[in-house]
Amino acid sequence: MSDKKFTYKDSGVDIEAGEELVSSIKDVVKETHNKNVLSNIGGFGGLFSADFSSYEEPVLVSSVDGVGTKLIVAFKCKIYDTVGQDLVNHCVNDIAVCGAKPLFFLDYFSTGKLEQQVGFNVVKGFAKACKENGVALIGGETAEMPDIYKQGEFDLAGTVVGVVDRKKLITGSNIKEGDLLIGFKSTGLHTNGYSLARKVLFSKFDVNDSPGELEKNVGEELLHIHKSYLPLISKLKVIEGVNGFSHITGGGIEGNTKRILLEGLKLSVDWNSWQRPPIFNLIQDTGNVPEEDMRATFNLGIGLIAVCSNNSLNDVKRTASEIGEEAIEIGKVV
């Protein structure tokens, strides 16, 4: 029997580092709290006192997601505060398209070896996006798991919970033949298609390279923050004749939008009705990627679609314009 003493720290887990991270993020997390939050960070569970008195039949809507291999781009660029924002905004969009108001968010951050500043920047990103979306960051988990991740790597996941009155749920059940597809611009790839994008672009370029067609270097273009459409959806969902929303994530425009169509309805998309951001052309040209794969993998510059009747088109365009959004007619329901 060996006389050597093994500690938890010897195995690669530093409890003190974890406690220091929790202590360092308390202030930024607290900035997202409101009167509904009853717990402070560090407890066993996040406590949220929900007031549903203004709802006739409140329905909780939740979503859980990750950032995917976009994280590898963040590792290469050593930029860590944007991926947390990506995750919050992605989750918020997923419940906003159902008509829900987001209430609170919980995060999961796991890494091989906890690096204080990296962890702080990730959580700072969570907190920034939560604050922008009016969401309370009420809890999370930081896990140090040696031998699972390579040095300098980590993974993220997050869950958002929101609420909507049952009668105001947006399910797409009112969508009918002849309704219009109104697209709203993305800020880039958002958080989908990065396995293909990385395989293609990093076969020829480094993150610091700046091909002529791009405004920024490759790394910066790929790390554009996944946009939150909550302000836009909140304005549009009250317009009579707006019958559904589609958040364009993995599966592309058709793959996501057909999820809200009733049986017997299909999409007719005019793929030339908007200008694709240069990053998508660079991916397609560099990798000789078939058009079919591009459409099934990427949002191609359209991050949200509102499905509306002809009669509501002008209201949709005017309302979007008031908050600086361009409404683009990209097709219809057939």
C-alpha positions in Angstrom: 0.0 0.0 0.0 1.4 3.4 -1.0 2.2 6.0 1.6 1.6 8.8 -0.8 -1.4 10.9 0.1 -3.8 12.0 -2.7 -5.9 15.1 -2.4 -8.8 16.2 -4.5 -6.6 18.9 -5.8 -4.0 16.3 -6.8 -6.7 14.7 -9.0 -7.2 18.0 -10.8 -10.2 19.5 -8.9 -9.6 22.7 -7.1 -12.5 23.4 -4.7 -11.0 26.8 -3.7 -10.8 27.9 -7.3 -14.5 27.1 -7.7 -15.4 29.1 -4.5 -13.3 32.0 -5.7 -15.2 32.1 -9.1 -18.5 32.0 -7.3 -17.4 34.9 -5.2 -16.1 36.9 -8.1 -19.3 36.7 -10.2 -21.8 37.5 -7.4 -22.0 41.2 -8.3 -22.5 40.7 -12.1 -25.1 38.1 -11.5 -26.9 40.2 -8.9 -27.4 42.9 -11.5 -29.8 40.6 -13.4 -32.0 40.1 -10.3 -35.4 41.7 -9.7 -37.9 41.6 -6.8 -39.0 38.1 -7.9 -35.6 36.6 -7.1 -35.5 35.3 -3.5 -32.1 33.5 -3.5 -28.5 34.6 -3.7 -25.9 32.8 -5.8 -24.4 29.8 -3.9 -27.5 28.2 -2.6 -28.7 24.7 -3.5 -31.6 26.0 -5.7 -32.5 29.2 -7.4 -35.7 30.7 -6.0 -38.1 32.8 -8.1 -41.4 34.1 -6.8 -43.6 34.3 -9.9 -46.6 36.5 -9.9 -49.2 35.1 -12.3 -52.1 37.2 -11.1 -52.4 38.9 -14.5 -52.6 35.6 -16.3 -55.9 33.7 -16.8 -54.2 30.4 -17.5 -50.4 30.7 -17.2 -48.3 28.2 -19.2 -44.6 27.8 -18.4 -42.4 27.5 -21.5 -38.8 26.3 -21.2 -35.9 25.7 -23.5 -32.5 24.1 -23.0 -29.5 24.4 -25.4 -25.8 24.7 -25.8 -23.5 26.7 -28.1 -22.1 23.7 -30.0 -18.8 23.8 -31.8 -18.8 27.6 -32.0 -16.9 27.2 -28.7 -13.9 25.9 -30.7 -13.8 29.3 -32.5 -13.9 31.0 -29.1 -11.0 28.9 -27.9 -8.9 29.7 -31.0 -9.6 33.4 -30.6 -9.3 33.4 -26.8 -12.6 35.4 -26.6 -14.9 34.0 -23.9 -17.5 36.6 -23.1 -19.6 36.3 -26.3 -20.5 32.6 -26.1 -22.5 33.2 -22.9 -24.5 35.8 -24.7 -25.1 33.5 -27.6 -26.6 30.8 -25.3 -28.9 33.1 -23.5 -30.2 34.8 -26.6 -30.7 31.4 -28.4 -32.8 30.1 -25.5 -34.8 33.3 -25.2 -35.6 33.2 -28.9 -36.8 29.6 -28.7 -39.5 30.5 -26.1 -40.3 34.0 -27.4 -41.5 32.5 -30.7 -44.1 30.7 -28.7 -45.3 34.0 -27.3 -43.6 33.6 -23.9 -42.0 36.2 -21.7 -38.7 34.9 -20.3 -38.4 34.9 -16.5 -35.2 33.3 -15.4 -32.1 31.5 -16.7 -29.8 28.8 -15.3 -26.4 28.0 -16.7 -24.0 25.0 -16.7 -20.3 25.6 -17.2 -17.9 22.6 -17.3 -14.2 22.6 -17.9 -11.1 20.5 -17.4 -9.2 23.0 -15.3 -11.0 26.0 -14.0 -9.3 29.2 -15.1 -10.6 32.1 -13.1 -10.6 34.8 -15.7 -12.1 32.5 -18.4 -14.9 31.5 -16.1 -15.6 35.0 -15.1 -15.8 36.2 -18.7 -18.2 33.4 -19.6 -20.6 34.2 -16.7 -20.2 37.9 -17.5 -21.6 37.1 -20.9 -24.5 35.2 -19.4 -25.3 38.1 -17.1 -25.0 40.8 -19.9 -27.5 39.0 -22.1 -29.8 38.2 -19.2 -29.9 41.8 -18.3 -30.6 42.9 -21.9 -33.5 40.4 -22.1 -34.9 41.2 -18.7 -34.2 37.7 -17.4 -32.9 36.9 -14.0 -29.8 34.7 -13.8 -30.8 32.8 -10.6 -28.4 29.8 -10.6 -25.9 27.7 -12.3 -23.3 25.0 -12.0 -19.6 25.1 -12.4 -18.0 21.7 -12.9 -14.3 21.0 -13.0 -13.8 17.7 -14.8 -10.1 16.7 -15.5 -9.5 14.2 -18.3 -12.9 15.0 -19.9 -11.7 18.2 -21.6 -8.4 19.2 -23.2 -6.5 22.1 -21.6 -8.3 25.4 -22.3 -11.5 23.8 -23.3 -15.0 24.0 -21.7 -18.6 23.4 -22.5 -21.8 25.4 -21.9 -25.5 24.6 -21.5 -28.3 26.7 -20.3 -32.1 26.6 -19.5 -34.6 29.5 -19.7 -38.1 29.4 -18.3 -40.8 31.8 -19.3 -44.6 32.2 -19.1 -47.5 32.9 -21.5 -51.2 33.0 -21.1 -52.6 29.8 -22.7 -54.9 31.8 -25.0 -52.0 33.8 -26.2 -49.7 30.8 -27.1 -48.4 31.1 -30.6 -48.4 27.6 -32.2 -48.9 28.3 -35.9 -52.4 26.8 -35.9 -53.8 29.9 -37.6 -51.3 29.8 -40.5 -53.1 29.3 -43.8 -52.4 29.1 -47.5 -51.4 32.5 -48.9 -49.8 33.8 -45.7 -46.5 35.6 -46.2 -43.1 34.7 -44.9 -41.4 37.8 -43.5 -37.7 37.4 -42.8 -35.6 39.4 -40.4 -31.8 39.5 -40.7 -29.4 37.5 -38.6 -26.0 38.7 -37.3 -24.2 35.8 -39.0 -24.2 32.1 -38.3 -25.7 32.5 -34.8 -25.0 29.2 -33.2 -25.6 26.6 -35.9 -23.5 25.1 -38.7 -20.1 25.6 -37.1 -18.9 22.0 -37.7 -19.2 22.6 -41.5 -18.1 26.2 -41.3 -14.9 25.3 -39.3 -14.1 22.3 -41.5 -14.2 24.5 -44.6 -12.8 27.8 -43.4 -10.0 26.4 -41.2 -8.8 24.2 -44.1 -7.6 27.4 -45.7 -7.7 30.3 -43.3 -6.6 31.1 -39.7 -8.9 33.0 -37.3 -6.8 36.2 -37.9 -7.0 36.1 -41.7 -9.1 38.7 -43.4 -10.3 37.6 -46.8 -11.3 40.5 -49.0 -15.1 39.8 -48.9 -15.3 40.0 -45.1 -15.5 43.2 -43.1 -13.7 41.6 -40.2 -11.3 38.7 -39.8 -12.5 35.1 -39.9 -12.6 34.6 -36.1 -14.5 37.9 -35.5 -17.1 37.0 -38.2 -17.7 33.6 -36.8 -18.1 35.0 -33.3 -20.8 37.5 -34.0 -23.3 37.2 -31.2 -26.5 35.3 -31.8 -29.1 38.0 -31.9 -32.1 38.2 -29.5 -35.3 38.8 -31.3 -37.3 39.3 -28.1 -37.9 43.0 -28.6 -39.1 42.5 -32.1 -41.3 39.5 -31.3 -42.8 41.4 -28.4 -44.0 44.1 -30.8 -45.1 41.9 -33.6 -47.0 39.2 -31.7 -49.8 41.6 -30.8 -50.6 42.4 -34.4 -53.8 40.8 -35.7 -52.8 38.5 -38.6 -49.3 37.6 -37.3 -49.9 33.8 -37.1 -46.6 32.3 -36.3 -42.8 32.7 -35.7 -39.9 30.6 -36.7 -36.4 30.9 -35.0 -34.0 29.8 -37.7 -31.5 27.4 -36.1 -30.1 24.0 -37.1 -32.1 22.8 -40.1 -32.2 26.2 -41.8 -35.2 28.2 -43.0 -37.3 25.4 -44.3 -36.4 22.9 -41.7 -37.5 25.2 -38.8 -40.4 26.9 -40.4 -42.2 23.8 -41.5 -42.4 22.8 -37.8 -45.2 25.3 -37.3 -47.2 24.5 -40.4 -50.4 22.4 -40.3 -50.5 19.2 -42.4 -51.1 20.0 -46.1 -49.2 23.3 -46.1 -45.8 23.9 -47.5 -43.3 26.7 -48.0 -42.4 28.6 -51.1 -39.2 30.4 -50.4 -37.7 33.0 -52.8 -34.0 32.4 -52.1 -33.0 35.5 -54.1 -35.2 37.9 -52.1 -32.4 39.0 -49.8 -28.7 39.4 -49.9 -26.7 36.8 -48.1 -23.9 38.0 -45.7 -20.4 37.5 -47.3 -19.5 34.8 -44.7 -21.9 32.4 -46.2 -20.6 33.0 -49.7 -17.1 32.5 -48.4 -18.0 29.1 -46.9 -19.8 27.9 -50.0 -17.1 29.0 -52.4 -14.1 27.8 -50.3 -15.6 24.4 -49.6 -17.6 24.0 -52.9 -20.6 23.3 -50.6 -23.7 22.3 -52.5 -26.6 24.8 -52.3 -28.8 22.1 -50.8 -26.4 21.7 -47.9 -26.1 25.5 -47.4 -29.9 25.8 -47.1 -30.2 22.8 -44.7 -27.3 23.9 -42.5 -27.3 27.7 -42.2 -29.7 30.5 -41.6 -28.1 32.3 -44.7 -28.7 35.7 -43.2 -32.3 35.3 -42.0 -32.6 34.6 -38.2 -36.3 35.0 -37.6 -39.4 34.5 -39.8 -42.8 35.9 -39.0 -45.7 34.3 -40.9 -48.5 36.8 -41.4 -51.6 37.5 -43.5 -51.5 39.9 -46.5 -53.7 42.3 -44.5 -51.2 42.6 -41.7 -48.1 43.1 -43.9 -48.0 46.9 -43.7 -48.5 46.8 -39.9 -45.6 44.3 -39.6 -43.3 46.4 -41.8 -44.2 49.7 -40.0 -43.8 48.2 -36.5 -40.5 46.5 -37.4 -39.2 49.7 -38.9 -40.0 51.6 -35.7 -37.4 49.6 -33.8 -34.8 49.6 -36.6 -35.6 46.2 -38.1 -36.1 45.5 -41.9 -39.0 43.2 -42.8 -38.1 41.3 -45.9 -40.8 39.3 -47.9 -39.0 36.0 -48.6 -41.9 33.8 -49.7 -45.3 32.4 -48.8 -47.3 29.5 -47.5 -48.8 27.2 -50.2 
